[in-house]
């Protein structure tokens, strides 16, 4: 239908005529953008119920949830026990493999705010996990003059860095974000 109207338009204007325009339009076809997340990152949605061996996060309805205990409506579904599998969720698997998607490096932190800074990062991790069980602060490591905050999601690392900078504007230095190359999602944020 659209092609026919373009052909009719071409007869009355400077647009190429007839079959030529039809071939040009068909050559391009409909625009389809590839799906970026979901299947590529976690595979196709599973039909069964998955429960993490470590954190008891539950996978059903194509997403991870905090736990099955909070979802009483699932009792009504009469879940077959054969459909329940126990695995490690993606976040626990990353922690076990010592992997991360985001790391916040805080340099030259004044001694008087170190404890408060680490508590703030830990609390932000707990809040993020309550919203999405795959968002976690996996490790907070303190060395002589650096605090490392490792996260399972790069967006969480950005949020933590922004919050630290907003909470301690005079004590912390400039914030810089470094993305790793080669299409990886890993982000390294330095503050200080």
Secondary structure as the mmCIF struct_conf table of DSSP 4:
data_model
#
loop_
_struct_conf.conf_type_id
_struct_conf.id
_struct_conf.beg_label_comp_id
_struct_conf.beg_label_asym_id
_struct_conf.beg_label_seq_id
_struct_conf.end_label_comp_id
_struct_conf.end_label_asym_id
_struct_conf.end_label_seq_id
HELX_RH_AL_P HELX_RH_AL_P1 UNK A 2 UNK A 12
BEND BEND1 UNK A 13 UNK A 15
HELX_LH_PP_P HELX_LH_PP_P1 UNK A 16 UNK A 17
HELX_RH_AL_P HELX_RH_AL_P2 UNK A 18 UNK A 28
HELX_LH_PP_P HELX_LH_PP_P2 UNK A 33 UNK A 35
BEND BEND2 UNK A 37 UNK A 37
TURN_TY1_P TURN_TY1_P1 UNK A 38 UNK A 38
HELX_RH_AL_P HELX_RH_AL_P3 UNK A 39 UNK A 42
BEND BEND3 UNK A 44 UNK A 44
HELX_LH_PP_P HELX_LH_PP_P3 UNK A 45 UNK A 46
BEND BEND4 UNK A 47 UNK A 48
STRN STRN1 UNK A 49 UNK A 52
TURN_TY1_P TURN_TY1_P2 UNK A 53 UNK A 55
STRN STRN2 UNK A 58 UNK A 60
TURN_TY1_P TURN_TY1_P3 UNK A 61 UNK A 62
STRN STRN3 UNK A 63 UNK A 65
BEND BEND5 UNK A 66 UNK A 66
HELX_RH_3T_P HELX_RH_3T_P1 UNK A 68 UNK A 70
HELX_RH_3T_P HELX_RH_3T_P2 UNK A 72 UNK A 77
HELX_RH_3T_P HELX_RH_3T_P3 UNK A 81 UNK A 83
STRN STRN4 UNK A 84 UNK A 87
HELX_RH_AL_P HELX_RH_AL_P4 UNK A 90 UNK A 96
TURN_TY1_P TURN_TY1_P4 UNK A 97 UNK A 98
BEND BEND6 UNK A 101 UNK A 101
STRN STRN5 UNK A 102 UNK A 107
BEND BEND7 UNK A 108 UNK A 108
HELX_RH_AL_P HELX_RH_AL_P5 UNK A 111 UNK A 131
TURN_TY1_P TURN_TY1_P5 UNK A 133 UNK A 134
STRN STRN6 UNK A 137 UNK A 142
BEND BEND8 UNK A 144 UNK A 145
STRN STRN7 UNK A 146 UNK A 151
BEND BEND9 UNK A 152 UNK A 153
HELX_RH_AL_P HELX_RH_AL_P6 UNK A 154 UNK A 167
TURN_TY1_P TURN_TY1_P6 UNK A 168 UNK A 171
BEND BEND10 UNK A 172 UNK A 172
STRN STRN8 UNK A 175 UNK A 179
BEND BEND11 UNK A 181 UNK A 181
TURN_TY1_P TURN_TY1_P7 UNK A 182 UNK A 183
STRN STRN9 UNK A 187 UNK A 191
#
